[in-house]
Amino acid sequence: MFEKSRFIKSVFHLNDLPKKHLPSVILCGRSNVGKSSFINSFFNRKDLAKVSSTPGKTRSINYYEIDEVFYVVDMPGYGYAKTGKSERAGFSKLTVEFLSSSKSISLVIHFIDSRHKPTHLDVRLNKLLKELNIPYIFLLSKVDKLNQAELNIAPKNLMNSFPEADVKSNIVNYSINKQAGKQIISRLFKEMFY
């Protein structure tokens, strides 16, 4: 399981999606929230996803094929201030069109930086997922950067913004350094695809 992982392509237009149809796990979240780092750490590959120190760098939908069984799809990050307004709108349009039209989405993982409260854009994404009836979970990223008190506050911030958020069922704490949360996501993928 998770033995073969490879980058397939970057997609800038919906008519350029991969021809091979596989169920997909979609990664969504703010710019610099740690989606690329998650891909590399989860699949034990340093170079599978390009990690940039510059927020807003991912401007395409990036497809990764796992074991020829499913795709992990990294969506453009949102909310980075230095990105031009028209480009920001473009990201949003691409994301909305993709989520609205794709028939192969098995799950969306909504990444939220555990050090910060969810933003209005996180709330908008959550509302869209509900409207489209797409299953999702929350992933609190970068938990290794928190002390114990902050670690207790992070899920509460999430639950204040999203009443359906629940530490027992749909919130995963994830650390790329301590491998926290990896087992939970592994089990989830195994149940879904294997």
C-alpha atoms as one frame of an Amber mdcrd trajectory, in Angstrom:
protein
   0.000   0.000   0.000   1.287   3.479  -1.009   4.307   1.835  -2.661   3.976
   3.578  -6.013   3.454   7.320  -5.997   4.155   9.537  -8.973   3.439  13.035
 -10.185   1.145  12.928 -13.227   0.614  16.499 -14.383  -0.228  20.105 -13.555
  -3.598  21.259 -14.834  -4.419  24.913 -15.530  -7.689  24.307 -17.424 -10.403
  21.741 -16.805 -10.198  20.431 -20.364  -6.647  19.280 -19.571  -7.559  16.844
 -16.773  -5.954  13.356 -16.891  -7.712  10.976 -19.262  -7.432   8.098 -16.802
 -10.355   8.186 -14.375  -9.585   7.266 -10.778 -11.231   8.195  -7.475  -9.604
  11.296  -6.006  -8.637  12.746  -2.645  -8.548  16.539  -2.944  -6.239  18.699
  -0.826  -7.552  22.238  -0.239  -6.363  25.078   1.960  -4.687  28.436   2.263
  -1.374  29.180   0.591   1.574  27.883   2.605  -0.628  25.648   4.781   1.616
  22.632   4.160  -0.146  20.556   1.481   3.026  19.839  -0.521   4.940  18.950
   2.650   2.085  16.618   3.597   2.329  14.813   0.239   6.067  14.308   0.601
   5.963  13.188   4.228   2.924  10.935   3.863   4.317   9.057   0.865   7.914
   9.109   2.190   9.245  11.022  -0.810  11.338  14.170  -0.520  10.704  15.311
  -4.068   7.233  14.080  -5.014   5.660  17.524  -4.551   7.578  20.757  -5.015
   7.716  22.616  -1.712   8.126  26.359  -2.034   9.050  28.878   0.626   7.047
  31.421  -1.382   3.314  31.315  -0.551   0.965  31.284  -3.507   3.390  29.353
  -5.707   1.012  26.490  -6.554  -1.176  27.939  -9.296  -2.322  24.724 -10.901
  -4.221  21.587  -9.951  -1.477  19.003  -9.393  -2.243  15.308  -9.875  -0.399
  12.473  -8.117  -1.234   8.843  -8.833  -0.997   6.407  -5.919  -0.550   2.663
  -6.587  -2.547   3.124  -9.821  -5.566   3.045  -7.475  -6.393   6.672  -6.700
  -5.262  10.260  -7.241  -4.169  12.779  -4.652  -5.044  16.161  -6.142  -3.386
  19.294  -4.773  -5.497  22.381  -5.413  -4.104  25.937  -5.698  -3.733  27.577
  -2.296  -5.956  30.555  -1.607  -5.743  33.841   0.232  -2.159  34.933  -0.343
  -2.151  38.745  -0.368   0.718  39.341  -2.809  -1.016  37.418  -5.569  -2.709
  39.748  -8.057  -6.440  40.178  -7.594  -7.261  38.814 -11.049  -5.036  35.790
 -10.405  -6.710  35.213  -7.048 -10.071  35.249  -8.803  -8.678  32.787 -11.353
  -7.610  30.375  -8.650 -10.991  30.602  -7.057 -12.753  30.067 -10.389 -10.603
  27.032 -11.233 -11.191  25.531  -7.789 -14.941  26.158  -7.833 -15.328  24.795
 -11.376 -13.282  21.707 -10.549 -15.136  20.913  -7.324 -18.492  21.587  -8.987
 -17.873  19.432 -12.055 -15.720  16.521 -10.878 -17.550  13.206 -10.501 -14.572
  11.353  -9.033 -14.074  13.121  -5.680 -14.052  10.610  -2.814 -12.900  13.012
  -0.123 -11.659  16.564   0.408  -9.015  17.153   3.072  -9.429  20.752   4.219
  -6.026  21.907   5.527  -5.982  24.553   8.239  -2.791  25.847   9.872  -3.122
  24.835  13.526  -1.394  28.069  14.619  -4.188  30.269  13.233  -7.945  30.539
  13.400  -9.847  29.606  10.204 -10.291  32.554   7.842 -13.373  33.732   5.940
 -11.965  31.891   2.899 -11.868  28.658   4.915 -15.494  29.276   5.840 -16.352
  29.857   2.159 -14.663  26.619   1.136 -16.541  24.733   3.847 -19.845  26.216
   2.675 -19.076  25.215  -0.921 -18.254  21.629   0.076 -21.555  21.400   1.940
 -23.513  22.866  -0.978 -21.910  20.348  -3.360 -22.432  17.508  -0.873 -18.744
  16.531  -1.000 -17.404  14.512   1.957 -14.561  16.217   3.819 -12.364  16.118
   6.893 -10.277  18.817   8.570  -6.501  18.478   8.849  -4.753  20.742  11.350
  -1.264  21.138   9.892   2.015  22.105  11.570   0.983  20.844  15.028   4.663
  20.194  15.826   5.058  23.984  16.099   2.551  24.184  18.993   3.066  23.807
  22.728   0.574  21.731  24.748  -1.700  24.686  25.607  -1.851  25.752  21.945
  -2.472  22.144  20.936  -5.603  22.166  23.107  -6.820  25.468  21.652  -6.406
  24.600  17.930  -9.358  22.150  17.635 -11.526  24.514  19.685 -10.830  27.321
  17.186 -11.887  24.939  14.446 -15.087  23.916  16.220 -15.995  27.568  16.827
 -15.947  28.179  13.063 -17.385  24.826  11.986 -20.010  23.328  14.337 -19.742
  19.927  12.626 -16.011  19.668  13.397 -15.366  16.853  15.873 -12.028  15.645
  17.264 -13.313  12.051  17.343 -14.543  11.830  13.765 -13.308  14.469  11.335
 -10.355  16.435  12.760  -6.824  15.102  12.249  -3.753  16.683  13.857  -0.845
  16.303  11.442   2.881  16.789  11.940   5.405  16.019   9.209   8.217  15.816
  11.782   6.559  13.624  14.392   4.388  11.672  11.922   1.320  12.591  13.999
  -1.905  11.840  12.144  -0.256   9.671   9.485  -1.744   6.457  10.838  -5.267
   7.932  10.848  -4.999   9.113   7.227  -3.431   5.776   6.188  -6.323   3.869
   7.725  -8.822   6.167   6.039  -7.237   5.696   2.597  -7.041   1.944   3.111
 -10.758   1.748   3.956 -11.653   3.881   0.948  -9.477   2.413  -1.804  -8.011
  -0.984  -0.876
